[in-house]
Amino acid sequence: MKRIALGFADRAMATELSAILAEIEQVEVVGVLTSSAELVDHCLRQETDIVLIHDGLGPDSATSVIRDLSFRRPGMASLIVSSTGETQTVVDTMEAGGRGVLTYPFVFEQILSRIANASAWVDQMGAVLAGRAAGAGVRRGKVVAFAGAKGGVGATTFAAHLAVDLHQEWPTAKTILVDLDLEKGDVSAMLDVRHTVSIADVAKIAGDMTIDRIQDATVVHDSGLTMLLAPQDVREVDFISPEALRSVFNHLRREYDVIIVDAGAHATPAQATVVELADEVIAVVTADVLCLRSLHRLTTAWESLGVRKEHDVRVLVNKVDKSDLFPSSAVPKLTRAPVFTTEVPQMARYLEPAVTNRDPRAVTEKQWWTLIREIGRQVTTGPDAPLPAAAAG
């Protein structure tokens, strides 16, 4: 059953089209939206396979809506309903990522044909996105994103230390660490890396991106770990659009087995994009009221943007101290997100060598690396995960 959303300001036209679609098997109209903003919001929040957009919808043009949805919901088919049927409409639709044009007045045979073609395309894209298409043998790396509920809770530490450890413990695989904390970009400081290139340099050529060009913008830590870092110049951040990031991560998935991302602690467009794309999102918190309020605000922002629901985020509790008045056992009661059974105790003293030497490998406390590997085991194993059990242990 294909779920169809209609974007029509003209109620009479929408009613007429809905009646025709009701005669077609295996399709269901799940919403009639009367503005472009409502239509985009519906498609991001609800499961939708096909969207039909009247060229008089507004306030945003139908082609701009299609372009937006094609980036944010690549497996959904969009078609324009045109009252003119002009050739330029067809060209604009295809360039925006649309799958076809319907003309008004409606003709049943045309609608039947367009819906059948769109349904077949949705099925094919679903297979591709799930890794089941003919090219499923191509590498599809796993994206694991760490986001801090607020600053200073340890998200960057976990992302950097896990990436370094994975690279050392699993040398036959390809791991990359991506710094998308565009507010601070602390990965380079934590790993003592100087860089003049960044993810912004890749984003600038989003229309002509290749994996070779992405690798030209990476730097290599002396441990051998590859990194794609945040720009040093805050003005460069404007180049890092959601569309560019989608292209970057599509290329990275084909080149690397594991992509570890520091997503920062702010609900920026870049963070929202990676939260939507990631296979696993770990929200790092500390057991205190302020941090859990920040977690609630962050997950609410993600839900309102339609990128990820709270129950699809996993919460990692860091800096647990048994003497704290606020017990870590209260965290699962204050969030709908699943909480890691593994808690990380307050280990600032043991992590000091890493901060001083700016190198995670300076930490000699075995408990820390046991915890890091346990977290890695939980977020990188699964039916489609690349990490073998031997490397995880």
KATA-V190711 format. One record per residue. RES is the residue in one letter. SS is DSSP state (~ for helix, > for strand, _ for the rest). OMEGA is omega in degrees with one decimal (none if undefined). NEAR is the number of other ideal C-beta (glycine too) atoms within 10 Angstrom. Layout:
[[RES | SS | OMEGA | NEAR] [RES | SS | OMEGA | NEAR]]
//
This chain:
[[M | _ | 179.0 | 10] [K | > | -178.3 | 19] [R | > | -174.5 | 17] [I | > | 173.1 | 25] [A | > | -179.8 | 23] [L | > | 175.1 | 25] [G | > | -175.7 | 29] [F | _ | 170.8 | 22] [A | _ | 179.8 | 15] [D | _ | -176.1 | 16] [R | ~ | -177.8 | 10] [A | ~ | 178.8 | 8] [M | ~ | 178.8 | 18] [A | ~ | 179.1 | 20] [T | ~ | 179.1 | 12] [E | ~ | 179.8 | 15] [L | ~ | 178.5 | 23] [S | ~ | 179.7 | 15] [A | ~ | 178.1 | 11] [I | ~ | -179.6 | 14] [L | ~ | 179.4 | 20] [A | _ | 179.7 | 10] [E | _ | -178.6 | 10] [I | _ | -178.9 | 16] [E | _ | 173.8 | 5] [Q | _ | 171.0 | 9] [V | > | -178.4 | 20] [E | > | 174.9 | 12] [V | > | -174.2 | 17] [V | > | 178.6 | 17] [G | > | 172.4 | 17] [V | > | -174.4 | 19] [L | > | -171.0 | 21] [T | _ | 174.3 | 16] [S | _ | -179.1 | 14] [S | ~ | -179.7 | 20] [A | ~ | 179.1 | 13] [E | ~ | -178.9 | 15] [L | ~ | 179.1 | 26] [V | ~ | 179.7 | 21] [D | ~ | 179.4 | 15] [H | ~ | -176.7 | 19] [C | ~ | 178.8 | 24] [L | ~ | -176.9 | 18] [R | ~ | -173.7 | 14] [Q | _ | 176.9 | 12] [E | _ | -178.2 | 9] [T | _ | -179.4 | 23] [D | _ | -176.1 | 24] [I | > | 176.2 | 24] [V | > | 177.9 | 28] [L | > | -172.1 | 28] [I | > | 176.5 | 28] [H | > | -176.7 | 21] [D | _ | 175.1 | 20] [G | _ | -174.2 | 16] [L | _ | -179.9 | 23] [G | _ | -1.8 | 15] [P | _ | 176.5 | 8] [D | _ | -179.9 | 16] [S | _ | -179.9 | 17] [A | ~ | -179.2 | 27] [T | ~ | 178.4 | 21] [S | ~ | 176.5 | 12] [V | ~ | 178.7 | 24] [I | ~ | 179.9 | 25] [R | ~ | 179.4 | 19] [D | ~ | -177.2 | 20] [L | ~ | -179.6 | 23] [S | ~ | 176.1 | 19] [F | ~ | -172.6 | 17] [R | ~ | 176.3 | 20] [R | _ | -173.0 | 18] [P | _ | -179.8 | 13] [G | _ | -178.0 | 17] [M | _ | 179.8 | 25] [A | > | 179.3 | 28] [S | > | 176.7 | 28] [L | > | 176.7 | 23] [I | > | 171.8 | 28] [V | > | -174.3 | 25] [S | > | 176.6 | 20] [S | _ | -177.3 | 14] [T | _ | -178.6 | 11] [G | _ | -178.4 | 11] [E | _ | -179.9 | 13] [T | ~ | -179.2 | 9] [Q | ~ | 177.6 | 8] [T | ~ | 178.8 | 19] [V | ~ | -178.8 | 15] [V | ~ | -179.2 | 12] [D | ~ | -179.6 | 20] [T | ~ | -178.3 | 22] [M | ~ | 178.8 | 15] [E | ~ | 179.8 | 11] [A | ~ | -179.6 | 19] [G | _ | 179.4 | 17] [G | _ | -177.0 | 25] [R | _ | 178.4 | 22] [G | > | -178.2 | 19] [V | > | 170.3 | 22] [L | > | 179.4 | 20] [T | > | 176.1 | 17] [Y | _ | 8.8 | 17] [P | _ | -174.0 | 7] [F | _ | 173.5 | 15] [V | _ | -172.9 | 12] [F | ~ | -176.6 | 10] [E | ~ | 178.9 | 7] [Q | ~ | 179.5 | 13] [I | ~ | -180.0 | 20] [L | ~ | -179.0 | 15] [S | ~ | -178.3 | 13] [R | ~ | -179.8 | 20] [I | ~ | 178.2 | 23] [A | ~ | 179.2 | 14] [N | ~ | 179.6 | 14] [A | ~ | 180.0 | 24] [S | ~ | 178.7 | 19] [A | ~ | 179.3 | 12] [W | ~ | 178.3 | 17] [V | ~ | 179.1 | 19] [D | ~ | -179.5 | 13] [Q | ~ | 179.3 | 13] [M | ~ | 177.2 | 17] [G | ~ | 178.4 | 14] [A | ~ | 179.9 | 15] [V | ~ | -177.3 | 15] [L | ~ | 178.7 | 12] [A | _ | 178.9 | 12] [G | _ | -176.6 | 14] [R | _ | -177.9 | 10] [A | _ | -176.4 | 14] [A | _ | -179.7 | 9] [G | _ | -175.8 | 11] [A | _ | 177.8 | 11] [G | _ | 178.3 | 8] [V | _ | -179.5 | 10] [R | _ | 173.7 | 12] [R | _ | -176.2 | 19] [G | _ | -178.5 | 20] [K | > | 179.8 | 21] [V | > | 179.2 | 20] [V | > | -175.8 | 24] [A | > | 174.2 | 28] [F | > | 177.7 | 29] [A | > | 177.3 | 29] [G | > | 175.3 | 29] [A | _ | 170.4 | 25] [K | _ | -178.5 | 20] [G | _ | 173.5 | 15] [G | _ | -177.8 | 12] [V | _ | 174.8 | 25] [G | _ | -177.8 | 20] [A | ~ | 179.9 | 28] [T | ~ | 178.8 | 25] [T | ~ | -179.2 | 23] [F | ~ | -179.0 | 25] [A | ~ | -177.1 | 29] [A | ~ | -176.9 | 26] [H | ~ | 178.6 | 25] [L | ~ | 179.9 | 24] [A | ~ | 178.7 | 30] [V | ~ | -178.0 | 25] [D | ~ | 178.1 | 22] [L | ~ | -179.4 | 25] [H | ~ | -179.1 | 21] [Q | ~ | -175.0 | 16] [E | ~ | -176.7 | 18] [W | _ | -172.3 | 20] [P | _ | -179.4 | 11] [T | _ | 179.6 | 7] [A | _ | 179.2 | 17] [K | _ | -179.7 | 17] [T | > | 175.3 | 27] [I | > | 177.3 | 22] [L | > | -178.6 | 25] [V | > | 179.0 | 28] [D | > | 176.4 | 29] [L | _ | 170.7 | 27] [D | _ | -172.5 | 26] [L | _ | 177.2 | 23] [E | _ | -174.8 | 16] [K | _ | 179.8 | 15] [G | _ | -173.0 | 22] [D | _ | -176.5 | 19] [V | ~ | -178.5 | 25] [S | ~ | 178.0 | 20] [A | ~ | -178.4 | 12] [M | ~ | -177.3 | 20] [L | _ | 175.9 | 25] [D | _ | -178.8 | 11] [V | _ | 172.9 | 17] [R | _ | -177.5 | 7] [H | _ | 176.3 | 18] [T | _ | 177.3 | 9] [V | _ | -176.3 | 15] [S | _ | 177.9 | 26] [I | ~ | 177.3 | 28] [A | ~ | 179.2 | 21] [D | ~ | 176.2 | 17] [V | ~ | -177.5 | 25] [A | ~ | -178.7 | 23] [K | _ | -178.4 | 15] [I | _ | -175.3 | 15] [A | ~ | -178.4 | 16] [G | ~ | -178.2 | 8] [D | ~ | -172.4 | 7] [M | _ | 172.6 | 17] [T | _ | 179.9 | 12] [I | ~ | 178.1 | 14] [D | ~ | 179.2 | 9] [R | ~ | 175.7 | 13] [I | ~ | -178.9 | 20] [Q | ~ | 175.1 | 15] [D | ~ | -179.1 | 11] [A | _ | 179.0 | 20] [T | _ | 172.2 | 19] [V | > | -177.1 | 17] [V | > | 175.5 | 10] [H | _ | -177.9 | 21] [D | _ | 171.6 | 10] [S | _ | -177.1 | 14] [G | _ | -179.3 | 11] [L | _ | 177.0 | 22] [T | > | -178.2 | 18] [M | > | 170.9 | 23] [L | > | -164.5 | 25] [L | _ | 177.1 | 23] [A | _ | 179.7 | 26] [P | _ | 177.3 | 22] [Q | _ | 179.9 | 14] [D | _ | -176.2 | 8] [V | ~ | 179.6 | 11] [R | ~ | -179.9 | 8] [E | ~ | -177.3 | 17] [V | ~ | -177.0 | 19] [D | ~ | -180.0 | 11] [F | ~ | -171.6 | 17] [I | _ | -177.8 | 25] [S | _ | 175.1 | 15] [P | ~ | -179.5 | 18] [E | ~ | 178.9 | 17] [A | ~ | -179.4 | 22] [L | ~ | 178.3 | 25] [R | ~ | 178.6 | 19] [S | ~ | 178.4 | 20] [V | ~ | -175.5 | 26] [F | ~ | 173.9 | 19] [N | ~ | 178.0 | 14] [H | ~ | -178.9 | 18] [L | ~ | 179.4 | 21] [R | ~ | -178.2 | 19] [R | ~ | -175.7 | 13] [E | ~ | -173.0 | 16] [Y | _ | 177.7 | 22] [D | _ | 179.9 | 20] [V | > | 176.8 | 25] [I | > | 179.2 | 26] [I | > | -174.9 | 30] [V | > | 166.9 | 28] [D | > | -173.9 | 30] [A | _ | 177.9 | 29] [G | _ | -175.6 | 26] [A | _ | -178.3 | 23] [H | _ | -177.8 | 17] [A | _ | 178.3 | 20] [T | _ | 174.4 | 17] [P | ~ | 178.9 | 13] [A | ~ | 179.2 | 24] [Q | ~ | -179.4 | 27] [A | ~ | -179.9 | 21] [T | ~ | -178.6 | 25] [V | ~ | 176.1 | 26] [V | ~ | 177.8 | 25] [E | ~ | -175.1 | 20] [L | ~ | -169.6 | 21] [A | _ | 172.9 | 23] [D | _ | 178.5 | 18] [E | > | 174.2 | 17] [V | > | -179.9 | 26] [I | > | 175.9 | 25] [A | > | -177.8 | 27] [V | > | -179.2 | 27] [V | > | 165.2 | 28] [T | > | -174.8 | 26] [A | _ | 174.7 | 21] [D | _ | -173.5 | 17] [V | ~ | -177.9 | 10] [L | ~ | -178.9 | 11] [C | ~ | -179.7 | 22] [L | ~ | 172.3 | 22] [R | ~ | 177.7 | 13] [S | ~ | 176.5 | 20] [L | ~ | -179.6 | 26] [H | ~ | 179.3 | 16] [R | ~ | -177.8 | 13] [L | ~ | -179.2 | 23] [T | ~ | 175.3 | 26] [T | ~ | 177.3 | 12] [A | ~ | 179.8 | 15] [W | ~ | 179.4 | 23] [E | ~ | -178.2 | 16] [S | ~ | 176.7 | 13] [L | _ | 179.2 | 19] [G | _ | -176.3 | 18] [V | _ | 178.9 | 22] [R | _ | 177.7 | 19] [K | _ | -175.6 | 13] [E | ~ | -176.8 | 18] [H | ~ | 175.9 | 12] [D | ~ | 176.9 | 17] [V | _ | 176.1 | 24] [R | > | -174.8 | 16] [V | > | 177.6 | 23] [L | > | -178.2 | 24] [V | > | -176.7 | 23] [N | > | 175.0 | 24] [K | _ | -179.8 | 21] [V | > | 178.6 | 17] [D | _ | -176.5 | 12] [K | _ | -178.3 | 8] [S | _ | -179.8 | 5] [D | _ | 178.6 | 13] [L | _ | 179.7 | 7] [F | _ | -175.0 | 15] [P | _ | 178.2 | 10] [S | ~ | 179.4 | 21] [S | ~ | 179.5 | 12] [A | ~ | -175.3 | 11] [V | ~ | -179.5 | 24] [P | ~ | -179.4 | 15] [K | ~ | -173.6 | 8] [L | ~ | 176.9 | 16] [T | _ | 175.9 | 19] [R | _ | 179.7 | 13] [A | _ | 175.2 | 22] [P | > | -176.9 | 13] [V | > | 176.8 | 19] [F | _ | 173.1 | 19] [T | _ | 176.5 | 9] [T | _ | 175.1 | 13] [E | _ | -179.5 | 16] [V | _ | -178.4 | 23] [P | > | 175.4 | 15] [Q | _ | -175.1 | 15] [M | _ | -176.2 | 18] [A | ~ | -177.3 | 9] [R | ~ | -178.8 | 8] [Y | ~ | -178.1 | 15] [L | ~ | -178.6 | 18] [E | ~ | 179.0 | 12] [P | ~ | 178.7 | 16] [A | ~ | 179.4 | 21] [V | ~ | -178.4 | 15] [T | ~ | -176.9 | 9] [N | ~ | -177.4 | 12] [R | _ | -178.5 | 14] [D | _ | 179.6 | 18] [P | ~ | -176.9 | 26] [R | ~ | 177.9 | 17] [A | ~ | 177.6 | 13] [V | _ | -178.5 | 21] [T | _ | -179.4 | 10] [E | _ | -175.7 | 13] [K | ~ | -179.1 | 9] [Q | ~ | -179.5 | 12] [W | ~ | -178.0 | 19] [W | ~ | 173.8 | 17] [T | ~ | 178.3 | 12] [L | ~ | 179.8 | 20] [I | ~ | -178.8 | 21] [R | ~ | 176.1 | 17] [E | ~ | 176.6 | 16] [I | ~ | 177.9 | 22] [G | ~ | 178.9 | 24] [R | ~ | -176.0 | 16] [Q | ~ | -175.9 | 17] [V | ~ | -178.9 | 25] [T | ~ | 175.7 | 24] [T | _ | -177.1 | 15] [G | _ | -175.9 | 12] [P | _ | -178.8 | 4] [D | _ | -173.7 | 10] [A | _ | -178.2 | 17] [P | _ | -170.8 | 19] [L | _ | 179.3 | 21] [P | _ | -176.8 | 12] [A | ~ | -178.1 | 8] [A | ~ | -178.9 | 8] [A | ~ | -177.7 | 19] [A | ~ | -172.8 | 17] [G | _ | none | 10]]
//
